[in-house]
């Protein structure tokens, strides 16, 4: 079984330096081997591209490692479509630390 990868936004990524994470965002720009994504909290995240992924839609999910400078080094990207922004509230709920801890601890206690 693969290790779980937490979903992050621009604010949460600093908690995961050196770890593998998932980031869903809207592509705002490309420049050489980097892209900038707007995360669900409207923060900007710089992603270092691996050169293999095919970014073909406005919204993507990047799986990658958070570097010391809080950029993300891409391992894999999934295209999420061009209308994914309407699901932003769901992403915000997923990224809510308090809710996630509550669900985790209840599941660990069998509740």
Buried (B, 14 or more C-beta within 10 A) or exposed (E): EEEEBBBBBBEBBEEBEEEBBBBBBBBEEEEEEEBBBBBBBEBEBBBBBBEEBEBEBBBBBBBBBBBEEEBBBBBEBBBBEEEBBEBBEEBEEBBEEEEBEEEEEEEEEEE
